[in-house]
Amino acid sequence: MREVMHRCLLLVAALAVTAPASAQRGALTVPRNLDQLADRSALIVRGHVISARVEKHPELRALDTVVVTLQVRETLKGEPRKTHTFRQYLWDIRDRFDAAGYRKGQDLLLLLIEPSAQGLSSPAGLDQGRFRIERDASGREVAVNGHGNFRLFSGLTADAAKEGATLSSASMRLLESHRGGPVAVAELSRLIRELAAVDR
């Protein structure tokens, strides 16, 4: 009984410190636009997944996590690096069987929050801050997050103005024309750089 209580307390504590940093099935999140996601991010990178393995947290043994390592192609916010590894808490038991959707070879753009004291991180806004990069029918690189880019640019012009971000005319055209679905990676990356350039 004592051990069960101890494990429950550990789980509750982990949930309390990782609620904004964890993600996948079964986790509910507030919809956030790109400016809010970039603001919450400590590191924004594009890269290929080198490995994704499910394992217990090294200290909080009751917690399942996925450890993801990326070969970094481009750093849009934060210190540039060649590789980056982060540990993400797994909310749902189903995520143990597919590493929460991370797969070797995936091309991803990730807006990652600062790791917690327990070393746990995740994309900001959970699946909202994880973009798969693919090619459309014309061969153009496009990015789409786990929410289909729904509300990605909603209210962004006003939020960016409050933050003091200067958006290019090309970015303004994107905000005016995009209604959902995939967005060109080059355009998304440019917009993220403009938002991340603000001293937050």
CYANA upper distance limits for C-alpha pairs under 8 A (distance plus 0.5 A):
  1 MET  CA      5 MET  CA      6.76
  2 ARG  CA      6 HIS  CA      6.70
  3 GLU  CA      7 ARG  CA      6.69
  4 VAL  CA      8 CYS  CA      6.70
  5 MET  CA      9 LEU  CA      6.66
  6 HIS  CA     10 LEU  CA      6.75
  7 ARG  CA     11 LEU  CA      6.72
  7 ARG  CA     62 ALA  CA      6.91
  8 CYS  CA     12 VAL  CA      6.69
  9 LEU  CA     13 ALA  CA      6.59
 10 LEU  CA     14 ALA  CA      6.60
 10 LEU  CA     60 LEU  CA      7.46
 10 LEU  CA     62 ALA  CA      7.88
 11 LEU  CA     15 LEU  CA      6.65
 11 LEU  CA     62 ALA  CA      7.44
 11 LEU  CA     63 LEU  CA      7.56
 12 VAL  CA     16 ALA  CA      6.71
 13 ALA  CA     17 VAL  CA      6.95
 14 ALA  CA     18 THR  CA      6.43
 15 LEU  CA     19 ALA  CA      5.91
 17 VAL  CA    116 SER  CA      7.56
 18 THR  CA     22 SER  CA      6.48
 18 THR  CA     89 TYR  CA      8.20
 18 THR  CA    116 SER  CA      7.57
 18 THR  CA    120 LEU  CA      7.50
 18 THR  CA    121 SER  CA      8.35
 20 PRO  CA    124 ALA  CA      8.12
 20 PRO  CA    125 GLY  CA      7.80
 20 PRO  CA    126 LEU  CA      8.38
 21 ALA  CA     88 GLN  CA      8.13
 21 ALA  CA     89 TYR  CA      8.39
 21 ALA  CA    113 ILE  CA      7.38
 21 ALA  CA    120 LEU  CA      7.52
 21 ALA  CA    121 SER  CA      5.84
 21 ALA  CA    122 SER  CA      5.61
 21 ALA  CA    123 PRO  CA      7.65
 21 ALA  CA    124 ALA  CA      7.42
 21 ALA  CA    125 GLY  CA      8.36
 21 ALA  CA    126 LEU  CA      7.54
 22 SER  CA     27 ALA  CA      8.23
 22 SER  CA     88 GLN  CA      6.79
 22 SER  CA     89 TYR  CA      6.09
 22 SER  CA     90 LEU  CA      7.55
 22 SER  CA     91 TRP  CA      7.69
 22 SER  CA    121 SER  CA      7.43
 22 SER  CA    122 SER  CA      6.10
 22 SER  CA    123 PRO  CA      8.27
 22 SER  CA    126 LEU  CA      6.66
 23 ALA  CA     27 ALA  CA      6.34
 23 ALA  CA     88 GLN  CA      8.29
 23 ALA  CA     89 TYR  CA      7.81
 23 ALA  CA     90 LEU  CA      7.44
 23 ALA  CA     91 TRP  CA      7.18
 23 ALA  CA    122 SER  CA      7.43
 23 ALA  CA    123 PRO  CA      8.31
 23 ALA  CA    125 GLY  CA      8.46
 23 ALA  CA    126 LEU  CA      5.14
 23 ALA  CA    127 ASP  CA      7.10
 24 GLN  CA     90 LEU  CA      7.75
 24 GLN  CA     91 TRP  CA      7.22
 24 GLN  CA     92 ASP  CA      7.71
 24 GLN  CA     95 ASP  CA      7.96
 24 GLN  CA    100 ALA  CA      6.93
 24 GLN  CA    126 LEU  CA      7.27
 24 GLN  CA    127 ASP  CA      7.16
 25 ARG  CA     91 TRP  CA      7.56
 25 ARG  CA     92 ASP  CA      6.41
 25 ARG  CA     94 ARG  CA      8.42
 25 ARG  CA     95 ASP  CA      7.92
 26 GLY  CA     91 TRP  CA      7.23
 26 GLY  CA     92 ASP  CA      6.62
 27 ALA  CA     91 TRP  CA      7.33
 29 THR  CA    125 GLY  CA      6.92
 29 THR  CA    126 LEU  CA      7.81
 30 VAL  CA    125 GLY  CA      7.86
 31 PRO  CA    125 GLY  CA      7.97
 31 PRO  CA    128 GLN  CA      8.38
 31 PRO  CA    151 ARG  CA      7.81
 32 ARG  CA     36 GLN  CA      6.34
 32 ARG  CA     37 LEU  CA      6.84
 32 ARG  CA    125 GLY  CA      7.28
 32 ARG  CA    128 GLN  CA      8.04
 32 ARG  CA    151 ARG  CA      7.83
 32 ARG  CA    152 LEU  CA      7.37
 33 ASN  CA     37 LEU  CA      6.76
 33 ASN  CA    151 ARG  CA      6.67
 33 ASN  CA    152 LEU  CA      4.93
 33 ASN  CA    153 PHE  CA      5.87
 33 ASN  CA    154 SER  CA      6.40
 33 ASN  CA    155 GLY  CA      7.76
 33 ASN  CA    156 LEU  CA      6.86
 34 LEU  CA     38 ALA  CA      6.49
 34 LEU  CA    152 LEU  CA      5.95
 34 LEU  CA    153 PHE  CA      6.59
 34 LEU  CA    156 LEU  CA      7.49
 34 LEU  CA    192 ILE  CA      8.14
 35 ASP  CA     39 ASP  CA      6.54
 35 ASP  CA    156 LEU  CA      6.64
 35 ASP  CA    159 ASP  CA      7.36
 35 ASP  CA    160 ALA  CA      7.06
 35 ASP  CA    192 ILE  CA      8.37
 35 ASP  CA    195 LEU  CA      6.85
 36 GLN  CA     40 ARG  CA      6.80
 37 LEU  CA     41 SER  CA      6.81
 37 LEU  CA    111 LEU  CA      7.53
 37 LEU  CA    124 ALA  CA      6.10
 37 LEU  CA    125 GLY  CA      6.99
 37 LEU  CA    128 GLN  CA      8.42
 37 LEU  CA    129 GLY  CA      7.07
 38 ALA  CA     44 ILE  CA      8.28
 38 ALA  CA    111 LEU  CA      7.10
 38 ALA  CA    124 ALA  CA      8.31
 38 ALA  CA    192 ILE  CA      7.52
 38 ALA  CA    195 LEU  CA      7.52
 38 ALA  CA    196 ALA  CA      6.94
 39 ASP  CA    196 ALA  CA      7.83
 39 ASP  CA    200 ARG  CA      7.63
 40 ARG  CA    113 ILE  CA      6.65
 40 ARG  CA    124 ALA  CA      6.74
 41 SER  CA    111 LEU  CA      6.02
 41 SER  CA    112 LEU  CA      5.56
 41 SER  CA    113 ILE  CA      4.89
 41 SER  CA    114 GLU  CA      7.28
 41 SER  CA    123 PRO  CA      8.29
 41 SER  CA    124 ALA  CA      6.58
 42 ALA  CA     77 LYS  CA      7.64
 42 ALA  CA     78 GLY  CA      6.78
 42 ALA  CA    111 LEU  CA      8.17
 42 ALA  CA    112 LEU  CA      6.55
 42 ALA  CA    113 ILE  CA      5.60
 42 ALA  CA    114 GLU  CA      5.69
 43 LEU  CA     75 THR  CA      8.24
 43 LEU  CA     76 LEU  CA      8.14
 43 LEU  CA     77 LYS  CA      5.74
 43 LEU  CA     78 GLY  CA      5.31
 43 LEU  CA     79 GLU  CA      8.04
 43 LEU  CA    111 LEU  CA      6.61
 43 LEU  CA    112 LEU  CA      5.71
 43 LEU  CA    113 ILE  CA      7.18
 43 LEU  CA    114 GLU  CA      8.01
 44 ILE  CA     75 THR  CA      6.52
 44 ILE  CA     76 LEU  CA      5.74
 44 ILE  CA     77 LYS  CA      5.34
 44 ILE  CA     78 GLY  CA      7.20
 44 ILE  CA    109 LEU  CA      7.83
 44 ILE  CA    110 LEU  CA      6.11
 44 ILE  CA    111 LEU  CA      4.93
 44 ILE  CA    112 LEU  CA      6.48
 45 VAL  CA     72 VAL  CA      7.08
 45 VAL  CA     73 ARG  CA      7.98
 45 VAL  CA     74 GLU  CA      6.20
 45 VAL  CA     75 THR  CA      4.97
 45 VAL  CA     76 LEU  CA      6.26
 45 VAL  CA     77 LYS  CA      7.61
 45 VAL  CA    109 LEU  CA      6.24
 45 VAL  CA    110 LEU  CA      6.00
 45 VAL  CA    111 LEU  CA      7.28
 46 ARG  CA     72 VAL  CA      6.44
 46 ARG  CA     73 ARG  CA      6.11
 46 ARG  CA     74 GLU  CA      5.67
 46 ARG  CA     75 THR  CA      6.98
 46 ARG  CA     76 LEU  CA      8.37
 46 ARG  CA    107 ASP  CA      7.85
 46 ARG  CA    108 LEU  CA      6.10
 46 ARG  CA    109 LEU  CA      4.70
 46 ARG  CA    110 LEU  CA      6.79
 47 GLY  CA     70 LEU  CA      6.17
 47 GLY  CA     71 GLN  CA      5.77
 47 GLY  CA     72 VAL  CA      4.73
 47 GLY  CA     73 ARG  CA      5.34
 47 GLY  CA     74 GLU  CA      7.31
 47 GLY  CA    107 ASP  CA      6.24
 47 GLY  CA    108 LEU  CA      6.09
 47 GLY  CA    109 LEU  CA      7.09
 48 HIS  CA     70 LEU  CA      5.85
 48 HIS  CA     71 GLN  CA      5.71
 48 HIS  CA     72 VAL  CA      7.19
 48 HIS  CA     73 ARG  CA      8.03
 48 HIS  CA    104 LYS  CA      8.06
 48 HIS  CA    105 GLY  CA      6.06
 48 HIS  CA    106 GLN  CA      5.85
 48 HIS  CA    107 ASP  CA      5.07
 48 HIS  CA    108 LEU  CA      6.74
 49 VAL  CA     68 VAL  CA      7.58
 49 VAL  CA     69 THR  CA      6.42
 49 VAL  CA     70 LEU  CA      4.98
 49 VAL  CA     71 GLN  CA      6.86
 49 VAL  CA    102 TYR  CA      7.99
 49 VAL  CA    103 ARG  CA      7.02
 49 VAL  CA    104 LYS  CA      5.41
 49 VAL  CA    105 GLY  CA      5.60
 49 VAL  CA    106 GLN  CA      5.81
 49 VAL  CA    107 ASP  CA      7.24
 49 VAL  CA    108 LEU  CA      8.06
 50 ILE  CA     68 VAL  CA      8.21
 50 ILE  CA     69 THR  CA      6.01
 50 ILE  CA     70 LEU  CA      5.84
 50 ILE  CA     71 GLN  CA      6.75
 50 ILE  CA    104 LYS  CA      5.82
 50 ILE  CA    105 GLY  CA      6.81
 51 SER  CA     67 VAL  CA      8.39
 51 SER  CA     68 VAL  CA      6.32
 51 SER  CA     69 THR  CA      5.84
 51 SER  CA     70 LEU  CA      7.76
 51 SER  CA    103 ARG  CA      7.62
 51 SER  CA    104 LYS  CA      5.78
 52 ALA  CA     66 VAL  CA      6.99
 52 ALA  CA     67 VAL  CA      6.06
 52 ALA  CA     68 VAL  CA      4.95
 52 ALA  CA     69 THR  CA      7.03
 52 ALA  CA     99 ALA  CA      6.92
 52 ALA  CA    102 TYR  CA      6.63
 52 ALA  CA    103 ARG  CA      6.77
 52 ALA  CA    104 LYS  CA      7.13
 53 ARG  CA     66 VAL  CA      5.99
 53 ARG  CA     67 VAL  CA      5.90
 53 ARG  CA     68 VAL  CA      7.26
 53 ARG  CA     99 ALA  CA      6.89
 54 VAL  CA     64 ASP  CA      7.55
 54 VAL  CA     65 THR  CA      6.17
 54 VAL  CA     66 VAL  CA      4.82
 54 VAL  CA     67 VAL  CA      6.87
 54 VAL  CA     96 ARG  CA      6.70
 54 VAL  CA     99 ALA  CA      6.41
 55 GLU  CA     64 ASP  CA      6.43
 55 GLU  CA     65 THR  CA      5.99
 55 GLU  CA     66 VAL  CA      6.66
 55 GLU  CA     67 VAL  CA      7.92
 56 LYS  CA     60 LEU  CA      8.10
 56 LYS  CA     61 ARG  CA      6.06
 56 LYS  CA     62 ALA  CA      7.52
 56 LYS  CA     63 LEU  CA      6.21
 56 LYS  CA     64 ASP  CA      5.17
 56 LYS  CA     65 THR  CA      6.28
 57 HIS  CA     61 ARG  CA      5.79
 57 HIS  CA     62 ALA  CA      7.89
 57 HIS  CA     63 LEU  CA      6.08
 57 HIS  CA     64 ASP  CA      6.66
 57 HIS  CA     65 THR  CA      6.57
 63 LEU  CA     89 TYR  CA      7.62
 63 LEU  CA     90 LEU  CA      8.15
 64 ASP  CA     89 TYR  CA      6.69
 64 ASP  CA     90 LEU  CA      6.07
 64 ASP  CA     96 ARG  CA      7.96
 65 THR  CA     87 ARG  CA      6.89
 65 THR  CA     88 GLN  CA      5.86
 65 THR  CA     89 TYR  CA      4.90
 65 THR  CA     90 LEU  CA      5.64
 65 THR  CA     96 ARG  CA      8.48
 66 VAL  CA     87 ARG  CA      6.20
 66 VAL  CA     88 GLN  CA      5.78
 66 VAL  CA     89 TYR  CA      7.05
 66 VAL  CA     90 LEU  CA      7.33
 66 VAL  CA     96 ARG  CA      8.36
 66 VAL  CA     99 ALA  CA      6.46
 66 VAL  CA    100 ALA  CA      7.83
 67 VAL  CA     85 THR  CA      7.42
 67 VAL  CA     86 PHE  CA      6.28
 67 VAL  CA     87 ARG  CA      4.95
 67 VAL  CA     88 GLN  CA      6.94
 68 VAL  CA     85 THR  CA      5.99
 68 VAL  CA     86 PHE  CA      6.04
 68 VAL  CA     87 ARG  CA      6.93
 68 VAL  CA     88 GLN  CA      8.46
 68 VAL  CA    102 TYR  CA      7.99
 69 THR  CA     83 THR  CA      7.44
 69 THR  CA     84 HIS  CA      6.11
 69 THR  CA     85 THR  CA      4.72
 69 THR  CA     86 PHE  CA      7.20
 70 LEU  CA     83 THR  CA      5.94
 70 LEU  CA     84 HIS  CA      5.77
 70 LEU  CA     85 THR  CA      6.85
 71 GLN  CA     82 LYS  CA      6.66
 71 GLN  CA     83 THR  CA      5.13
 71 GLN  CA     84 HIS  CA      7.34
 72 VAL  CA     81 ARG  CA      7.18
 72 VAL  CA     82 LYS  CA      5.66
 72 VAL  CA     83 THR  CA      5.62
 72 VAL  CA     84 HIS  CA      7.33
 73 ARG  CA     82 LYS  CA      7.91
 74 GLU  CA     80 PRO  CA      8.22
 75 THR  CA     79 GLU  CA      7.87
 75 THR  CA     80 PRO  CA      5.97
 75 THR  CA     81 ARG  CA      7.93
 76 LEU  CA    189 SER  CA      7.80
 76 LEU  CA    192 ILE  CA      7.56
 76 LEU  CA    193 ARG  CA      6.31
 76 LEU  CA    196 ALA  CA      8.10
 77 LYS  CA    193 ARG  CA      7.71
 77 LYS  CA    196 ALA  CA      6.70
 86 PHE  CA    119 GLY  CA      8.47
 86 PHE  CA    120 LEU  CA      7.70
 86 PHE  CA    121 SER  CA      6.74
 86 PHE  CA    122 SER  CA      7.99
 87 ARG  CA    119 GLY  CA      7.23
 87 ARG  CA    120 LEU  CA      5.69
 87 ARG  CA    121 SER  CA      6.32
 87 ARG  CA    122 SER  CA      7.89
 88 GLN  CA    120 LEU  CA      5.88
 88 GLN  CA    121 SER  CA      5.77
 88 GLN  CA    122 SER  CA      5.92
 89 TYR  CA    120 LEU  CA      7.04
 89 TYR  CA    121 SER  CA      8.16
 89 TYR  CA    122 SER  CA      8.44
 90 LEU  CA     95 ASP  CA      6.77
 90 LEU  CA     96 ARG  CA      7.66
 90 LEU  CA    100 ALA  CA      7.70
 91 TRP  CA     95 ASP  CA      8.05
 92 ASP  CA     96 ARG  CA      8.09
 93 ILE  CA     97 PHE  CA      8.24
 94 ARG  CA     98 ASP  CA      7.77
 94 ARG  CA    100 ALA  CA      8.40
 95 ASP  CA     99 ALA  CA      5.94
 95 ASP  CA    100 ALA  CA      4.86
 95 ASP  CA    101 GLY  CA      7.84
 96 ARG  CA    100 ALA  CA      7.28
 98 ASP  CA    102 TYR  CA      7.78
 99 ALA  CA    103 ARG  CA      7.89
102 TYR  CA    106 GLN  CA      7.85
106 GLN  CA    132 ARG  CA      7.99
106 GLN  CA    133 ILE  CA      8.45
107 ASP  CA    132 ARG  CA      6.74
107 ASP  CA    133 ILE  CA      5.90
107 ASP  CA    134 GLU  CA      8.03
108 LEU  CA    130 ARG  CA      7.47
108 LEU  CA    131 PHE  CA      6.08
108 LEU  CA    132 ARG  CA      5.36
108 LEU  CA    133 ILE  CA      6.14
109 LEU  CA    130 ARG  CA      6.64
109 LEU  CA    131 PHE  CA      5.49
109 LEU  CA    132 ARG  CA      7.09
109 LEU  CA    133 ILE  CA      7.64
109 LEU  CA    143 ALA  CA      8.36
110 LEU  CA    123 PRO  CA      6.49
110 LEU  CA    129 GLY  CA      6.40
110 LEU  CA    130 ARG  CA      5.39
110 LEU  CA    131 PHE  CA      6.81
111 LEU  CA    123 PRO  CA      5.62
111 LEU  CA    124 ALA  CA      6.23
111 LEU  CA    129 GLY  CA      5.59
111 LEU  CA    130 ARG  CA      7.12
112 LEU  CA    121 SER  CA      7.36
112 LEU  CA    122 SER  CA      6.04
112 LEU  CA    123 PRO  CA      4.78
112 LEU  CA    124 ALA  CA      6.04
112 LEU  CA    129 GLY  CA      7.83
113 ILE  CA    121 SER  CA      6.40
113 ILE  CA    122 SER  CA      6.56
113 ILE  CA    123 PRO  CA      6.62
113 ILE  CA    124 ALA  CA      6.07
114 GLU  CA    121 SER  CA      6.83
115 PRO  CA    119 GLY  CA      5.62
115 PRO  CA    120 LEU  CA      5.54
115 PRO  CA    121 SER  CA      5.02
115 PRO  CA    122 SER  CA      8.46
116 SER  CA    120 LEU  CA      5.70
116 SER  CA    121 SER  CA      7.00
122 SER  CA    126 LEU  CA      6.96
123 PRO  CA    127 ASP  CA      7.19
123 PRO  CA    128 GLN  CA      7.93
123 PRO  CA    129 GLY  CA      5.31
123 PRO  CA    130 ARG  CA      6.29
124 ALA  CA    128 GLN  CA      7.38
124 ALA  CA    129 GLY  CA      5.45
124 ALA  CA    130 ARG  CA      8.43
125 GLY  CA    129 GLY  CA      6.07
126 LEU  CA    130 ARG  CA      7.55
127 ASP  CA    131 PHE  CA      8.35
127 ASP  CA    145 ASN  CA      6.85
127 ASP  CA    146 GLY  CA      5.22
127 ASP  CA    147 HIS  CA      7.31
128 GLN  CA    145 ASN  CA      6.04
128 GLN  CA    146 GLY  CA      6.21
128 GLN  CA    147 HIS  CA      6.54
128 GLN  CA    149 ASN  CA      7.96
129 GLY  CA    145 ASN  CA      7.15
129 GLY  CA    146 GLY  CA      8.47
130 ARG  CA    145 ASN  CA      5.87
130 ARG  CA    146 GLY  CA      7.10
131 PHE  CA    143 ALA  CA      6.12
131 PHE  CA    144 VAL  CA      5.53
131 PHE  CA    145 ASN  CA      4.61
131 PHE  CA    146 GLY  CA      7.43
132 ARG  CA    143 ALA  CA      5.99
132 ARG  CA    144 VAL  CA      6.04
132 ARG  CA    145 ASN  CA      6.70
133 ILE  CA    141 GLU  CA      7.06
133 ILE  CA    142 VAL  CA      6.11
133 ILE  CA    143 ALA  CA      5.04
133 ILE  CA    144 VAL  CA      7.34
133 ILE  CA    185 VAL  CA      7.94
134 GLU  CA    141 GLU  CA      6.13
134 GLU  CA    142 VAL  CA      6.03
134 GLU  CA    143 ALA  CA      6.98
135 ARG  CA    139 GLY  CA      5.60
135 ARG  CA    140 ARG  CA      5.71
135 ARG  CA    141 GLU  CA      5.01
135 ARG  CA    142 VAL  CA      6.34
136 ASP  CA    140 ARG  CA      5.98
136 ASP  CA    141 GLU  CA      7.06
136 ASP  CA    142 VAL  CA      7.12
140 ARG  CA    184 ALA  CA      7.60
141 GLU  CA    184 ALA  CA      6.39
141 GLU  CA    185 VAL  CA      6.20
141 GLU  CA    186 ALA  CA      8.33
142 VAL  CA    182 PRO  CA      6.18
142 VAL  CA    183 VAL  CA      5.70
142 VAL  CA    184 ALA  CA      4.75
142 VAL  CA    185 VAL  CA      5.41
143 ALA  CA    182 PRO  CA      5.85
143 ALA  CA    183 VAL  CA      5.93
143 ALA  CA    184 ALA  CA      6.73
143 ALA  CA    185 VAL  CA      6.04
143 ALA  CA    188 LEU  CA      8.34
144 VAL  CA    148 GLY  CA      6.11
144 VAL  CA    149 ASN  CA      6.23
144 VAL  CA    181 GLY  CA      7.10
144 VAL  CA    182 PRO  CA      5.32
144 VAL  CA    183 VAL  CA      7.22
145 ASN  CA    149 ASN  CA      5.92
148 GLY  CA    180 GLY  CA      7.49
148 GLY  CA    181 GLY  CA      5.83
148 GLY  CA    182 PRO  CA      7.61
149 ASN  CA    180 GLY  CA      6.18
149 ASN  CA    181 GLY  CA      6.02
149 ASN  CA    182 PRO  CA      7.35
150 PHE  CA    180 GLY  CA      6.15
150 PHE  CA    181 GLY  CA      7.66
151 ARG  CA    180 GLY  CA      7.83
152 LEU  CA    180 GLY  CA      8.27
153 PHE  CA    157 THR  CA      8.44
153 PHE  CA    175 LEU  CA      6.77
155 GLY  CA    159 ASP  CA      6.82
156 LEU  CA    160 ALA  CA      6.37
156 LEU  CA    175 LEU  CA      8.43
157 THR  CA    161 ALA  CA      6.72
157 THR  CA    172 MET  CA      8.48
157 THR  CA    175 LEU  CA      8.18
158 ALA  CA    162 LYS  CA      6.85
159 ASP  CA    163 GLU  CA      6.85
160 ALA  CA    164 GLY  CA      6.66
160 ALA  CA    165 ALA  CA      5.64
160 ALA  CA    166 THR  CA      8.10
160 ALA  CA    167 LEU  CA      8.48
160 ALA  CA    195 LEU  CA      7.50
161 ALA  CA    165 ALA  CA      6.30
161 ALA  CA    166 THR  CA      7.98
163 GLU  CA    198 VAL  CA      7.59
163 GLU  CA    200 ARG  CA      8.36
164 GLY  CA    198 VAL  CA      7.26
165 ALA  CA    194 GLU  CA      7.17
165 ALA  CA    195 LEU  CA      6.30
165 ALA  CA    197 ALA  CA      7.86
165 ALA  CA    198 VAL  CA      6.20
166 THR  CA    194 GLU  CA      7.15
166 THR  CA    195 LEU  CA      8.23
167 LEU  CA    171 SER  CA      6.51
167 LEU  CA    172 MET  CA      7.01
167 LEU  CA    191 LEU  CA      7.83
167 LEU  CA    194 GLU  CA      6.66
167 LEU  CA    195 LEU  CA      8.21
168 SER  CA    172 MET  CA      6.79
168 SER  CA    194 GLU  CA      8.44
169 SER  CA    173 ARG  CA      6.71
170 ALA  CA    174 LEU  CA      6.89
171 SER  CA    175 LEU  CA      6.83
171 SER  CA    187 GLU  CA      7.56
171 SER  CA    190 ARG  CA      7.98
171 SER  CA    191 LEU  CA      6.42
172 MET  CA    176 GLU  CA      6.75
173 ARG  CA    177 SER  CA      6.58
174 LEU  CA    178 HIS  CA      6.25
174 LEU  CA    187 GLU  CA      8.07
178 HIS  CA    183 VAL  CA      8.31
183 VAL  CA    187 GLU  CA      7.75
183 VAL  CA    188 LEU  CA      7.16
184 ALA  CA    188 LEU  CA      6.74
185 VAL  CA    189 SER  CA      6.41
186 ALA  CA    190 ARG  CA      6.68
187 GLU  CA    191 LEU  CA      6.76
188 LEU  CA    192 ILE  CA      6.66
189 SER  CA    193 ARG  CA      6.68
190 ARG  CA    194 GLU  CA      6.83
191 LEU  CA    195 LEU  CA      6.76
192 ILE  CA    196 ALA  CA      6.41
193 ARG  CA    197 ALA  CA      6.46
194 GLU  CA    198 VAL  CA      7.92
